[in-house]
Amino acid sequence: MTSAIGDYAVIGDGRTCALVAPTGSIDFLCWPRFDSDACLAALLGDERHGSWRIAPAGYVEETTRRYRGDTMILETVHRTDTGKVRLTDFMPWHAGDSAVVRIVEGLDGRVPTELVLRLRFGFGQVSPWMQPHKRGVIAEAGADRVVLDCPVDLTISDGALAAAFTVVAGDVAAPPSASFTPRSAFPEIAGAVPTRVILRTDETVRCGRRSLFIDGSASILPESSVWPSTTT
């Protein structure tokens, strides 16, 4: 079941954006551009039409969300009866393949967590062909290709990718990231240290707010611009 439209937060990279529900599910994403077909389209139907959820496996007692400062980095905190976790979502502003990065951090206790990704190209109509690679899964349908880079073991069943893991206080899970990448099997964001990715993204966005661009071809995130944003 999807959320009310007013409950969604937005992350983006200037070329497209994703809608993120309070439940930790990305329910709409046209990729790699705003005018592309959606490959996550649960908002138009249900989870069978494409969604990407990372959330506690059990009952969630409380959920709070915020954007980090003036950035498009979304932080969602879930509290359960066994602990508390933070999910950080963002799309790097850079000239390479468009990517969605999701990082899970343990804040308190131990929280069993689930990841379920259903890619459905063509606005929820086309199930991709999926094959494992050494760091995750490649999903393809015609000219469309998405690479999922994931640090935990994945299973493939009924056209969905799933993983189960436990997050302990102090843990920072290496980022599960998905990239729309017709050119390369492994996007440059893949395998990056999660804290470093976040710090670079934050720094780039803040520099972008002051000057609209930032130099440095050696950076993972060489270019950025932002606008003020809020969430409920």
MIDOSE-1310 file (N, C-alpha, C; in nm, 2 decimals, decimal comma, always signed):
residues 232
mtsa	+0,08/-0,12/+0,00/+0,00/+0,00/+0,00/+0,09/+0,12/+0,00; +0,06/+0,22/-0,09/+0,14/+0,34/-0,10/+0,09/+0,44/+0,00; +0,17/+0,55/+0,01/+0,14/+0,66/+0,11/+0,06/+0,76/+0,04; +0,00/+0,85/+0,11/-0,07/+0,97/+0,06/+0,03/+1,06/-0,01
igdy	+0,00/+1,12/-0,12/+0,09/+1,20/-0,20/+0,16/+1,30/-0,12; +0,09/+1,37/-0,03/+0,15/+1,47/+0,05/+0,25/+1,42/+0,16; +0,26/+1,29/+0,18/+0,36/+1,24/+0,27/+0,49/+1,20/+0,21; +0,51/+1,22/+0,08/+0,63/+1,18/+0,01/+0,74/+1,29/+0,03
avig	+0,86/+1,25/+0,05/+0,97/+1,34/+0,04/+1,04/+1,32/-0,10; +1,12/+1,42/-0,14/+1,18/+1,42/-0,27/+1,34/+1,42/-0,26; +1,40/+1,33/-0,33/+1,55/+1,34/-0,35/+1,57/+1,35/-0,50; +1,68/+1,42/-0,54/+1,71/+1,43/-0,68/+1,85/+1,47/-0,71
dgrt	+1,88/+1,47/-0,84/+2,02/+1,51/-0,88/+2,02/+1,61/-0,99; +1,91/+1,68/-1,01/+1,90/+1,79/-1,11/+1,86/+1,73/-1,25; +1,87/+1,60/-1,27/+1,82/+1,54/-1,39/+1,69/+1,46/-1,38; +1,67/+1,41/-1,26/+1,55/+1,35/-1,22/+1,53/+1,35/-1,07
calv	+1,42/+1,29/-1,02/+1,40/+1,29/-0,88/+1,32/+1,17/-0,84; +1,33/+1,13/-0,72/+1,26/+1,01/-0,67/+1,17/+1,05/-0,55; +1,05/+0,99/-0,53/+0,96/+1,01/-0,42/+0,98/+0,90/-0,32; +1,00/+0,94/-0,20/+1,04/+0,85/-0,09/+0,93/+0,86/+0,02
aptg	+0,86/+0,75/+0,05/+0,76/+0,74/+0,15/+0,81/+0,74/+0,29; +0,73/+0,77/+0,39/+0,78/+0,76/+0,53/+0,82/+0,62/+0,57; +0,76/+0,52/+0,49/+0,79/+0,38/+0,52/+0,93/+0,34/+0,48; +1,00/+0,43/+0,41/+1,13/+0,39/+0,35/+1,13/+0,33/+0,21
sidf	+1,01/+0,35/+0,15/+0,99/+0,29/+0,01/+1,00/+0,40/-0,09; +1,08/+0,38/-0,19/+1,09/+0,47/-0,31/+0,98/+0,42/-0,40; +0,87/+0,50/-0,42/+0,75/+0,45/-0,49/+0,74/+0,52/-0,63; +0,82/+0,61/-0,67/+0,82/+0,67/-0,80/+0,95/+0,72/-0,84
lcwp	+1,00/+0,68/-0,96/+1,13/+0,73/-1,01/+1,13/+0,71/-1,16; +1,13/+0,82/-1,24/+1,16/+0,82/-1,38/+1,31/+0,83/-1,40; +1,36/+0,74/-1,47/+1,51/+0,72/-1,47/+1,56/+0,70/-1,61; +1,67/+0,76/-1,65/+1,76/+0,85/-1,58/+1,73/+1,00/-1,59
rfds	+1,62/+1,03/-1,66/+1,58/+1,18/-1,67/+1,43/+1,19/-1,63; +1,39/+1,32/-1,62/+1,25/+1,35/-1,58/+1,16/+1,30/-1,69; +1,20/+1,30/-1,82/+1,12/+1,26/-1,93/+1,13/+1,11/-1,96; +1,20/+1,03/-1,88/+1,22/+0,89/-1,90/+1,09/+0,82/-1,85
dacl	+1,07/+0,69/-1,89/+0,97/+0,61/-1,83/+1,01/+0,58/-1,69; +0,91/+0,56/-1,60/+0,94/+0,52/-1,47/+0,97/+0,38/-1,46; +1,07/+0,35/-1,37/+1,11/+0,21/-1,34/+1,06/+0,17/-1,20; +1,02/+0,27/-1,12/+0,96/+0,25/-0,99/+0,83/+0,33/-1,00
aall	+0,71/+0,26/-1,00/+0,59/+0,32/-1,03/+0,48/+0,28/-0,94; +0,51/+0,23/-0,81/+0,41/+0,19/-0,72/+0,30/+0,29/-0,69; +0,34/+0,42/-0,70/+0,25/+0,53/-0,67/+0,13/+0,53/-0,77; +0,15/+0,47/-0,89/+0,04/+0,46/-0,99/-0,04/+0,34/-0,97
gder	+0,00/+0,24/-0,89/-0,07/+0,12/-0,86/-0,05/+0,07/-0,73; +0,05/-0,03/-0,72/+0,09/-0,09/-0,59/+0,23/-0,13/-0,61; +0,29/-0,20/-0,51/+0,43/-0,24/-0,51/+0,47/-0,33/-0,62; +0,37/-0,40/-0,68/+0,40/-0,48/-0,80/+0,44/-0,40/-0,92
hgsw	+0,41/-0,27/-0,92/+0,45/-0,18/-1,03/+0,58/-0,11/-1,01; +0,66/-0,16/-0,91/+0,79/-0,11/-0,89/+0,81/-0,02/-0,77; +0,90/-0,07/-0,68/+0,93/+0,00/-0,55/+1,06/-0,05/-0,50; +1,12/+0,03/-0,41/+1,24/+0,00/-0,34/+1,23/+0,03/-0,20
riap	+1,21/-0,07/-0,11/+1,19/-0,04/+0,03/+1,31/-0,09/+0,11; +1,35/-0,01/+0,21/+1,45/-0,05/+0,31/+1,39/+0,00/+0,44; +1,36/-0,10/+0,53/+1,28/-0,06/+0,65/+1,30/-0,17/+0,76; +1,27/-0,14/+0,88/+1,27/-0,25/+0,99/+1,17/-0,36/+0,95
agyv	+1,21/-0,48/+0,98/+1,12/-0,60/+0,95/+1,00/-0,60/+1,04; +1,01/-0,55/+1,16/+0,89/-0,56/+1,25/+0,81/-0,43/+1,25; +0,73/-0,42/+1,36/+0,65/-0,30/+1,37/+0,73/-0,18/+1,41; +0,70/-0,07/+1,34/+0,77/+0,06/+1,36/+0,68/+0,15/+1,45
eett	+0,73/+0,18/+1,57/+0,66/+0,26/+1,66/+0,65/+0,41/+1,63; +0,76/+0,46/+1,57/+0,77/+0,60/+1,54/+0,86/+0,62/+1,42; +0,83/+0,72/+1,34/+0,91/+0,76/+1,22/+0,92/+0,91/+1,22; +1,05/+0,96/+1,21/+1,07/+1,10/+1,19/+1,16/+1,12/+1,07
rryr	+1,14/+1,23/+1,00/+1,22/+1,26/+0,88/+1,27/+1,41/+0,88; +1,38/+1,43/+0,81/+1,43/+1,57/+0,80/+1,53/+1,57/+0,68; +1,55/+1,69/+0,62/+1,66/+1,70/+0,53/+1,77/+1,76/+0,60; +1,89/+1,72/+0,57/+2,01/+1,76/+0,63/+2,05/+1,90/+0,59
gdtm	+2,03/+2,00/+0,68/+2,05/+2,14/+0,65/+1,98/+2,18/+0,52; +2,05/+2,25/+0,43/+1,99/+2,30/+0,31/+2,01/+2,20/+0,19; +2,04/+2,08/+0,22/+2,07/+1,98/+0,12/+1,95/+1,90/+0,08; +1,97/+1,81/-0,02/+1,86/+1,72/-0,06/+1,89/+1,58/-0,01
ilet	+1,97/+1,57/+0,10/+2,00/+1,45/+0,17/+1,89/+1,42/+0,27; +1,81/+1,32/+0,25/+1,70/+1,29/+0,33/+1,74/+1,19/+0,44; +1,70/+1,22/+0,57/+1,73/+1,13/+0,68/+1,59/+1,08/+0,74; +1,57/+0,95/+0,75/+1,45/+0,89/+0,80/+1,49/+0,81/+0,92
vhrt	+1,44/+0,83/+1,04/+1,47/+0,75/+1,16/+1,35/+0,67/+1,20; +1,37/+0,54/+1,21/+1,26/+0,45/+1,25/+1,29/+0,40/+1,39; +1,19/+0,40/+1,48/+1,21/+0,35/+1,62/+1,12/+0,22/+1,63; +1,18/+0,11/+1,68/+1,10/-0,01/+1,70/+1,12/-0,05/+1,85
dtgk	+1,06/-0,16/+1,89/+1,07/-0,20/+2,03/+1,21/-0,26/+2,06; +1,29/-0,28/+1,96/+1,43/-0,34/+1,98/+1,54/-0,24/+1,95; +1,51/-0,12/+1,90/+1,61/-0,02/+1,87/+1,57/+0,09/+1,78; +1,67/+0,15/+1,72/+1,64/+0,27/+1,63/+1,75/+0,27/+1,52
vrlt	+1,70/+0,29/+1,40/+1,79/+0,30/+1,28/+1,76/+0,43/+1,20; +1,87/+0,47/+1,13/+1,85/+0,59/+1,04/+1,88/+0,55/+0,90; +1,79/+0,58/+0,81/+1,81/+0,56/+0,67/+1,83/+0,69/+0,60; +1,95/+0,70/+0,53/+1,99/+0,82/+0,46/+1,98/+0,80/+0,31
dfmp	+1,90/+0,88/+0,24/+1,88/+0,87/+0,10/+1,92/+0,99/+0,03; +1,99/+0,97/-0,09/+2,03/+1,09/-0,17/+2,06/+1,04/-0,31; +2,06/+1,14/-0,40/+2,11/+1,11/-0,54/+2,23/+1,21/-0,56; +2,35/+1,15/-0,58/+2,47/+1,24/-0,60/+2,45/+1,33/-0,72
whag	+2,49/+1,46/-0,70/+2,50/+1,55/-0,81/+2,64/+1,54/-0,88; +2,64/+1,48/-0,99/+2,77/+1,46/-1,06/+2,74/+1,43/-1,21; +2,84/+1,43/-1,29/+2,83/+1,42/-1,43/+2,82/+1,28/-1,48; +2,83/+1,18/-1,39/+2,83/+1,04/-1,43/+2,69/+0,98/-1,44
dsav	+2,68/+0,85/-1,43/+2,55/+0,78/-1,43/+2,47/+0,83/-1,31; +2,34/+0,85/-1,34/+2,25/+0,88/-1,23/+2,24/+0,77/-1,13; +2,24/+0,80/-1,00/+2,25/+0,70/-0,90/+2,16/+0,74/-0,78; +2,11/+0,63/-0,71/+2,04/+0,65/-0,58/+2,12/+0,57/-0,48
vriv	+2,16/+0,64/-0,37/+2,24/+0,58/-0,27/+2,15/+0,58/-0,14; +2,15/+0,47/-0,07/+2,07/+0,45/+0,05/+2,16/+0,39/+0,16; +2,18/+0,45/+0,27/+2,27/+0,41/+0,38/+2,19/+0,38/+0,51; +2,21/+0,27/+0,57/+2,14/+0,23/+0,70/+2,24/+0,24/+0,81
egld	+2,20/+0,31/+0,92/+2,29/+0,33/+1,03/+2,22/+0,29/+1,16; +2,28/+0,21/+1,24/+2,22/+0,17/+1,37/+2,24/+0,28/+1,48; +2,14/+0,33/+1,54/+2,15/+0,43/+1,64/+2,13/+0,38/+1,78; +2,05/+0,27/+1,80/+2,03/+0,21/+1,93/+1,98/+0,07/+1,91
grvp	+2,03/-0,02/+2,00/+1,98/-0,16/+2,00/+2,01/-0,24/+1,88; +1,93/-0,33/+1,85/+1,94/-0,42/+1,73/+1,81/-0,42/+1,65; +1,82/-0,39/+1,52/+1,70/-0,38/+1,45/+1,70/-0,47/+1,32; +1,63/-0,58/+1,32/+1,62/-0,66/+1,20/+1,56/-0,57/+1,08
telv	+1,63/-0,58/+0,97/+1,59/-0,49/+0,86/+1,58/-0,56/+0,73; +1,49/-0,51/+0,64/+1,46/-0,58/+0,52/+1,49/-0,48/+0,40; +1,53/-0,54/+0,29/+1,55/-0,46/+0,16/+1,47/-0,54/+0,06; +1,38/-0,47/-0,01/+1,30/-0,53/-0,12/+1,30/-0,44/-0,24
lrlr	+1,35/-0,48/-0,35/+1,36/-0,40/-0,47/+1,28/-0,47/-0,59; +1,18/-0,40/-0,64/+1,11/-0,45/-0,75/+1,12/-0,35/-0,86; +1,20/-0,38/-0,96/+1,22/-0,29/-1,08/+1,12/-0,33/-1,18; +1,04/-0,23/-1,23/+0,94/-0,25/-1,34/+0,95/-0,13/-1,44
fgfg	+1,01/-0,16/-1,55/+1,03/-0,06/-1,65/+0,90/-0,03/-1,72; +0,90/+0,08/-1,80/+0,78/+0,11/-1,88/+0,66/+0,15/-1,79; +0,68/+0,23/-1,68/+0,58/+0,26/-1,59/+0,51/+0,14/-1,53; +0,59/+0,05/-1,49/+0,54/-0,07/-1,41/+0,49/-0,18/-1,50
qvsp	+0,52/-0,18/-1,63/+0,47/-0,28/-1,71/+0,57/-0,39/-1,75; +0,70/-0,37/-1,74/+0,80/-0,46/-1,79/+0,89/-0,51/-1,68; +0,89/-0,64/-1,66/+0,99/-0,70/-1,56/+1,12/-0,72/-1,63; +1,23/-0,68/-1,56/+1,36/-0,69/-1,63/+1,42/-0,83/-1,61
wmqp	+1,51/-0,86/-1,70/+1,60/-0,98/-1,69/+1,71/-0,94/-1,59; +1,73/-1,03/-1,49/+1,83/-1,00/-1,38/+1,93/-1,11/-1,37; +2,06/-1,06/-1,36/+2,17/-1,15/-1,34/+2,26/-1,10/-1,23; +2,31/-1,19/-1,14/+2,40/-1,15/-1,03/+2,53/-1,10/-1,09
hkrg	+2,59/-1,01/-1,02/+2,73/-0,98/-1,04/+2,81/-0,98/-0,91; +2,94/-0,96/-0,91/+3,01/-0,98/-0,79/+2,98/-0,89/-0,67; +2,90/-0,78/-0,70/+2,87/-0,69/-0,59/+2,72/-0,67/-0,58; +2,64/-0,74/-0,66/+2,49/-0,72/-0,66/+2,42/-0,78/-0,77
viae	+2,34/-0,70/-0,84/+2,26/-0,75/-0,95/+2,25/-0,65/-1,06; +2,25/-0,70/-1,19/+2,23/-0,62/-1,31/+2,09/-0,65/-1,36; +2,01/-0,55/-1,38/+1,87/-0,57/-1,43/+1,86/-0,50/-1,56; +1,81/-0,57/-1,67/+1,80/-0,51/-1,80/+1,67/-0,54/-1,86
agad	+1,62/-0,44/-1,94/+1,50/-0,46/-2,02/+1,51/-0,37/-2,14; +1,54/-0,44/-2,26/+1,57/-0,36/-2,38/+1,69/-0,27/-2,36; +1,68/-0,14/-2,39/+1,79/-0,05/-2,37/+1,81/+0,00/-2,23; +1,72/-0,04/-2,14/+1,73/+0,01/-2,00/+1,81/-0,08/-1,92
rvvl	+1,89/-0,03/-1,83/+1,98/-0,11/-1,75/+2,00/-0,04/-1,62; +1,98/-0,12/-1,51/+2,01/-0,07/-1,37/+2,10/-0,16/-1,30; +2,20/-0,11/-1,24/+2,30/-0,19/-1,16/+2,28/-0,16/-1,01; +2,25/-0,27/-0,94/+2,24/-0,26/-0,79/+2,37/-0,31/-0,73
dcpv	+2,43/-0,22/-0,65/+2,55/-0,25/-0,58/+2,51/-0,26/-0,43; +2,52/-0,38/-0,38/+2,46/-0,41/-0,24/+2,56/-0,49/-0,16; +2,59/-0,45/-0,03/+2,69/-0,52/+0,05/+2,63/-0,64/+0,12; +2,50/-0,67/+0,11/+2,45/-0,79/+0,17/+2,40/-0,89/+0,07
dlti	+2,39/-1,02/+0,11/+2,34/-1,12/+0,02/+2,20/-1,10/-0,03; +2,18/-1,11/-0,16/+2,05/-1,09/-0,22/+1,99/-1,22/-0,27; +1,86/-1,23/-0,26/+1,78/-1,34/-0,33/+1,70/-1,28/-0,44; +1,67/-1,36/-0,54/+1,59/-1,32/-0,65/+1,47/-1,41/-0,66
sdga	+1,35/-1,36/-0,64/+1,23/-1,44/-0,64/+1,11/-1,36/-0,69; +1,04/-1,42/-0,79/+0,92/-1,35/-0,85/+0,95/-1,21/-0,90; +1,06/-1,19/-0,95/+1,10/-1,06/-1,01/+1,14/-0,96/-0,91; +1,17/-1,00/-0,79/+1,20/-0,90/-0,68/+1,34/-0,94/-0,62
laaa	+1,41/-0,84/-0,58/+1,54/-0,87/-0,51/+1,51/-0,84/-0,36; +1,56/-0,93/-0,27/+1,53/-0,92/-0,13/+1,66/-0,95/-0,05; +1,67/-0,89/+0,07/+1,78/-0,91/+0,16/+1,72/-0,89/+0,30; +1,78/-0,96/+0,40/+1,74/-0,95/+0,54/+1,87/-0,94/+0,62
ftvv	+1,88/-0,84/+0,70/+2,01/-0,82/+0,78/+1,97/-0,75/+0,91; +2,06/-0,76/+1,01/+2,03/-0,69/+1,14/+2,13/-0,58/+1,16; +2,08/-0,46/+1,19/+2,16/-0,34/+1,21/+2,18/-0,32/+1,36; +2,30/-0,31/+1,41/+2,33/-0,29/+1,55/+2,38/-0,15/+1,57
agdv	+2,35/-0,10/+1,69/+2,39/+0,04/+1,72/+2,54/+0,06/+1,69; +2,57/+0,17/+1,62/+2,71/+0,20/+1,58/+2,75/+0,15/+1,44; +2,67/+0,05/+1,39/+2,69/+0,00/+1,25/+2,65/+0,11/+1,15; +2,73/+0,12/+1,04/+2,70/+0,19/+0,92/+2,71/+0,10/+0,81
aapp	+2,60/+0,06/+0,75/+2,60/-0,04/+0,64/+2,66/+0,03/+0,52; +2,75/-0,04/+0,45/+2,80/+0,02/+0,32/+2,68/+0,04/+0,23; +2,68/+0,15/+0,15/+2,56/+0,19/+0,09/+2,51/+0,09/-0,02; +2,38/+0,04/-0,01/+2,32/-0,02/-0,13/+2,29/+0,10/-0,23
sasf	+2,34/+0,09/-0,35/+2,32/+0,19/-0,45/+2,27/+0,13/-0,58; +2,19/+0,20/-0,65/+2,14/+0,16/-0,78/+2,17/+0,27/-0,88; +2,22/+0,23/-0,99/+2,26/+0,33/-1,09/+2,20/+0,29/-1,23; +2,15/+0,40/-1,30/+2,10/+0,37/-1,44/+2,22/+0,39/-1,52
tprs	+2,28/+0,28/-1,57/+2,41/+0,29/-1,63/+2,42/+0,21/-1,76; +2,38/+0,27/-1,87/+2,40/+0,20/-2,00/+2,54/+0,18/-2,05; +2,63/+0,26/-1,98/+2,77/+0,26/-2,04/+2,86/+0,17/-1,96; +2,85/+0,15/-1,83/+2,94/+0,08/-1,75/+2,88/-0,01/-1,65
afpe	+2,93/-0,13/-1,63/+2,87/-0,23/-1,54/+2,88/-0,18/-1,39; +2,98/-0,11/-1,36/+3,00/-0,07/-1,22/+3,02/+0,09/-1,21; +2,92/+0,16/-1,17/+2,93/+0,30/-1,16/+3,03/+0,35/-1,06; +3,08/+0,47/-1,07/+3,19/+0,52/-0,99/+3,15/+0,53/-0,85
iaga	+3,02/+0,55/-0,82/+2,98/+0,56/-0,68/+3,00/+0,43/-0,60; +2,99/+0,32/-0,68/+2,99/+0,18/-0,62/+3,12/+0,16/-0,53; +3,10/+0,10/-0,42/+3,21/+0,06/-0,33/+3,27/+0,17/-0,25; +3,21/+0,29/-0,26/+3,26/+0,41/-0,19/+3,23/+0,39/-0,04
vptr	+3,32/+0,44/+0,05/+3,29/+0,44/+0,19/+3,17/+0,53/+0,22; +3,07/+0,48/+0,30/+2,95/+0,55/+0,31/+2,96/+0,69/+0,37; +3,04/+0,70/+0,48/+3,06/+0,83/+0,55/+3,13/+0,93/+0,45; +3,22/+0,88/+0,37/+3,29/+0,97/+0,28/+3,20/+1,01/+0,17
vilr	+3,11/+0,92/+0,12/+3,01/+0,96/+0,02/+2,92/+1,07/+0,08; +2,87/+1,05/+0,20/+2,78/+1,15/+0,26/+2,85/+1,29/+0,27; +2,98/+1,29/+0,33/+3,05/+1,41/+0,35/+3,07/+1,48/+0,22; +3,11/+1,41/+0,12/+3,13/+1,47/-0,01/+3,01/+1,53/-0,07
tdet	+2,90/+1,45/-0,06/+2,77/+1,50/-0,11/+2,73/+1,63/-0,03; +2,74/+1,63/+0,10/+2,70/+1,74/+0,18/+2,79/+1,86/+0,14; +2,92/+1,84/+0,13/+3,01/+1,95/+0,10/+2,98/+2,01/-0,04; +2,96/+1,92/-0,13/+2,93/+1,97/-0,27/+2,80/+2,05/-0,28
vrcg	+2,70/+2,00/-0,21/+2,57/+2,07/-0,21/+2,58/+2,20/-0,15; +2,66/+2,21/-0,04/+2,67/+2,34/+0,03/+2,75/+2,44/-0,06; +2,86/+2,39/-0,12/+2,94/+2,47/-0,21/+2,85/+2,52/-0,33; +2,77/+2,43/-0,37/+2,68/+2,46/-0,48/+2,58/+2,57/-0,45
rrsl	+2,54/+2,57/-0,32/+2,44/+2,67/-0,28/+2,51/+2,81/-0,28; +2,64/+2,82/-0,26/+2,71/+2,95/-0,26/+2,74/+2,99/-0,39; +2,79/+2,90/-0,48/+2,85/+2,94/-0,61/+2,79/+2,88/-0,73; +2,69/+2,79/-0,71/+2,62/+2,72/-0,82/+2,71/+2,61/-0,89
fidg	+2,84/+2,61/-0,87/+2,92/+2,50/-0,92/+3,04/+2,49/-0,83; +3,11/+2,37/-0,85/+3,23/+2,35/-0,77/+3,33/+2,28/-0,87; +3,45/+2,33/-0,87/+3,56/+2,27/-0,96/+3,62/+2,14/-0,89; +3,69/+2,06/-0,97/+3,76/+1,95/-0,92/+3,72/+1,82/-0,98
sasi	+3,78/+1,79/-1,10/+3,74/+1,67/-1,17/+3,77/+1,54/-1,09; +3,86/+1,55/-0,99/+3,90/+1,43/-0,92/+3,79/+1,39/-0,82; +3,70/+1,48/-0,79/+3,59/+1,45/-0,69/+3,49/+1,35/-0,75; +3,43/+1,27/-0,66/+3,32/+1,18/-0,70/+3,20/+1,27/-0,75
lpes	+3,19/+1,38/-0,68/+3,07/+1,47/-0,71/+3,12/+1,61/-0,75; +3,16/+1,62/-0,88/+3,23/+1,75/-0,92/+3,14/+1,87/-0,94; +3,00/+1,85/-0,95/+2,92/+1,96/-0,98/+2,79/+1,95/-0,90; +2,73/+2,07/-0,87/+2,61/+2,06/-0,79/+2,54/+2,20/-0,79
svwp	+2,40/+2,20/-0,78/+2,33/+2,31/-0,75/+2,21/+2,27/-0,67; +2,16/+2,35/-0,58/+2,05/+2,31/-0,49/+1,95/+2,42/-0,47; +1,84/+2,38/-0,41/+1,73/+2,48/-0,37/+1,68/+2,45/-0,23; +1,63/+2,54/-0,16/+1,58/+2,51/-0,02/+1,47/+2,41/-0,03
sttt	+1,46/+2,32/+0,07/+1,36/+2,22/+0,07/+1,32/+2,19/+0,22; +1,20/+2,14/+0,23/+1,15/+2,10/+0,36/+1,07/+1,97/+0,35; +1,05/+1,90/+0,46/+0,96/+1,78/+0,46/+0,87/+1,79/+0,58; +0,76/+1,72/+0,57/+0,67/+1,71/+0,68/+0,71/+1,62/+0,79
